[in-house]
Structure formats: structure tokens, C-alpha cells
Amino acid sequence: MARRTKRPPFTRTLSLEPLSRTCSHCGGTLWAGYDASRTITTLEHVTRLTLSVRRCHNPACPRHRKPIRPEEEGAWALPNGEFGLDVIALIGTLRYREHRSIPEIHRALQERNVAIAQRTVTYLLERYEELLALRLAEATRLKHILKQQGHVILALDGLQPYRNHDVLWVLRDTLSGEVLLARSLDSSRQDDLADLLREVKDALPVPIQAVISDAQRPIRLAVQKVLPDVPHQLCQ
């Protein structure tokens, strides 16, 4: 979506790099490729991300010279998006939990010093609705991408813009950057998260090679329950 107003200056910078220096396909070394950058507007900051992108130089590898971007990048925003997932989660909460209109949501974001146009609020609400409507079992394009890839590295992120409000859980593949499933839940119970993991596992056409998440106890227990043999890397 084209921006018609000047982007606000960033208020902080952050560098991200892939968690592993080893290719998940062939086990070879991932070499530094190039640096990329994105500016993401969240509820708290306008953050300039510097992304270290790596490549596998093994000619026999199916990921030969393809960019390997930092796994954490997708926890910030949707691909090509400039507003954080926390902004999208808040818009969804205000619309469907508090039944606010688009102008009211726009005003609420401005009161939180989020520089955003009203038409962008409408656009992000549509993205929120698309996320919740996604069904991996019916997503032919996505399944084709994953089959070519051969496996998935699954990341699990929970966004709760308001305390005691619903949590937007996003499950994504870090290799392709694709969102596999998103659900708004009124809790972070182990059984609820296990149901999400099971839904993704059952719908995937390829195996889950690893899981990446923060160290919340319900997440760790849910992963142990549904994916007991899959390595689980914990992030800060």
C-alpha cells in the first residue's frame, strides 16, 4: 500500500541476524550475503531494523545462494509491511472486542502517538481478517511453496496489545516468511496452544524441523506435548 505521507523518523535501531550459521537443508555453513533494512512502526517505537542476510554456498543444496533472513524479522511485521503485528493485533481487538469504528480506532492509535492514516487502519483491519481466515489445509499456493522447500522451521509469536485482552497468536514459517495460522484467543493456556500446533502439524505437507519461540511455560509445554521430538529453540 503506497504511503502518501512522510514516514516518521525512527526512534531506535536494532540489528537482527539468523540464529544459526548452519544451513537447515544441507548442514553447510551460511555465509554473510548482504545487509537489508526495514523501518517498522509499533505501538511503542518506530524501529529501524538492520537485517543480516546469509546464503548457503553449497551448489548441491536446494537453498543454494537463496537469502536466509533473520528468523525474528517475521515477529515484527508481515512481509513488506511497515506496521508491527502489535498494531494489527490492537486494531483487531478494538474492532471486534470493543466494536469501535474505523475513525475511533484511528483516534485511539493517534492518542498512542502512532502516526497512521485512517485508510491504513482500514487496510490493516483487512490484513487482520485475512490472517484469522487463513486455513492452511485450503491454501494451495502456500502448500506448493512448502513442498518445494522440503521442511518448515516453525515460529510461534503471541501479541497482546492490552493486558487481560485477547492474544493474537501467529504461527509462521521462518524459511519462507509465510504465516501458516493466526488465531485470537482469550488466554495462553497450554491446551489452546497445543491445539494450534496440532492444527498446523496436521495440515502441513512437510515435516517441522524446528520450533522457535520465547520461553513462556505454556508454549514450552505445548511444544513438548505436540512435537516432542522436534528441537525447540528459545529466544529472549
N, C-alpha and C positions, 0 to 999 in steps of 0.2 A: 504494500500500500504506500503510495508516494507521499512524502511529507511536504506540507505546504508552509510550514513554519520552521524557523531556525531551531536546530537541535540545541537543547540546553547544554552548557559546558559540564564536563564530567567533574564529580566531586571526589572521586578516589580512583585509584588504579589497582589492578590485580593481575598477576601473571599465573597462567594455568599451563600445565604440561601433562602428557599422558602418564598414567600411574605406572605403567610398565615400559621397560626398554626392550621387551621381547615380543615378537610378532605372535599373535594368538593363533595364527594359521600354521606357520611352519616352524616356529620356535627360533627363528633367526633374530638378529639384532635390528632394532629400529633405529635408524639414523636420523639426525636432525635434517629436516627438509627446509622449512621456512617459518617465519612468524606471521601470524594474522592478527587482526584486531577487530573488536566489536564494542559498541557502546550500548549498554543496557540500562534502561530506566526501571528501577524497582521502587517499592514503597518507601525505602529509606535513602537511597542514593541514586546518582547517575554514575555508573561504574564503567570505566574503560578497561576492557579485558584484553590482555595480550596473550595470544594463544601460540604455544609452541607445537608445531605440526611436524610429525615424523613420518618416515617412509621405510618400508621394507625393501632392501636391495637384492633379495634373493630372486633371480629370474624365474625360478620354478614355482614361486609362491603365487597363488591366485590374487593376493593383495600387493603384488609387485608394484612398487612406486605409487601406490594409491595413498592418499593422505590419511594419516591416523591422527585424529584430533583429540584433544583432552576429553576424557570421559565426563568431567564435571561441567563442560560447556552446556550440555543439554539440561542441566538442573537450573540454569539461569533463565533460559528463554527458549521458545520454539525456534526451529531452523529459520534463519533470515528475519527473525523478529527483533524489534528494538525495545519491547516492553517485557519485563520479567514475568515469569509464571506466577509470582505472588500478586501482581497486578491483575492478571487474568482471573486468578482464584478469588480475589476480592470483588471484582466485577460480577462474577457468577454468584457469590454469596449475597451481595446486595440486591441482585435482581431476583433470585429465586428463593432466598431465605427471608429477605426483608421486603420483597416486592416493590422495590424502588424503580422509578422510571429512569430512562437514559439521562435526561437533564439532572435528575437528583444524584445519580451515580457520578456524573461528570463533576458536579459541585462537591461531592464528598471527596473525590480524588484531588481536586484543586485545594480543598481545605487541608489535605495532607501534603501539599506542595509538590504534587505530581503534575508536571507540565504535559498535558494531554488535550487533544481536541475532542469535541463531543462526537464527531463522526468516527474517531478512532475508538472511543468507548463502544460504539455500535459494532465496529469491526472486531474488537477483541471479545465482545459477548458472543459473536458468531463463532469465533475460534473456540471459546469455552464450550459452546453447544456441540461443535464438531468433535471435540475431544471426548465428551461424555457419550456421544452417539457412536464412536468408533467400535466396531466389532471385528476383531482380528480374523475370526473364522470366515467372515464375508469379504475381507479385504484382499482381492485378487492381486492387485499391484504390489501390495506390501509383502504378500507371501512369495511372489516372484523374486523380489529383492532379497529376501531372507534365504530362499533356496539357493540362489547364486552365491550367497555369502557363506553358506555351509553351517553356521552356528550363530548364536546370539550371546552377547555379553549384556546381561540384564541389569539396569539401574532402577532403583526404587526411590522416589522422592515424595515427601509429604509436605504440602503447603497449607498453613493455617493462618490466614491474614488477621483473624480476630480470635482471641482466647475464648474457649468454650463454644466456638462455632465449628462448622463442618471443616473437614480436612480434604483438600483435593490431592488424591494420590495419583501419581503419574508413573507408569512403568514404561521404560523406553529401552531401545537397543542402542548401546553406545557406538557400535561399529557403523551403522547406517545413519544414526541420528533420528531414527523414526520412533514416534510414540506408538506403543503397542496396545496400551489400555489406559484409560483415565476414569476414575470414579470419585464422586464426592461422598464421603462417609461422615457420619456424626461421631465417630470415635476412631481410635487407633488400636482396637483390640486385636490380639494375636489371631483369633479365628477369622475376623474380617479380612485381615491382610493375607492370611493363608488362602482364603477363597479367591482373592485377586491373583495371587501367584499361581494357583491351580488353574484358573481360567486361562491365563496366558500360556502356561505349560501345555495344557491340553490342546490349545489352538495352534501352537507353533508347528511349522513343518520341519523344523531343525532343532537340534538339542541346545539347551542353555549351557554354555561352557563355564560361566562365572556370574556371580551376583555382586553388585556394588551398592552400598547404602551407608547411611550413618549407623551409629551404634545403639539406636533405640532398642530396648529389650524386646518389645512386641515384634519388631522387624526380625531380629535375630532368631527368635523362637519360631516365627512363621516360616523363615527360610529353612531352618533345621527340620521342620515338620514336612514341608512340601518338597524341598530339594536337598535332602540330607547328604547326598554325595557330591554336591556342586560346591566348589570353592567360593567362599563369601569374604570379600574384601571390605573392611570397614573404613570409612572416611571420617575426617573430623567434621 
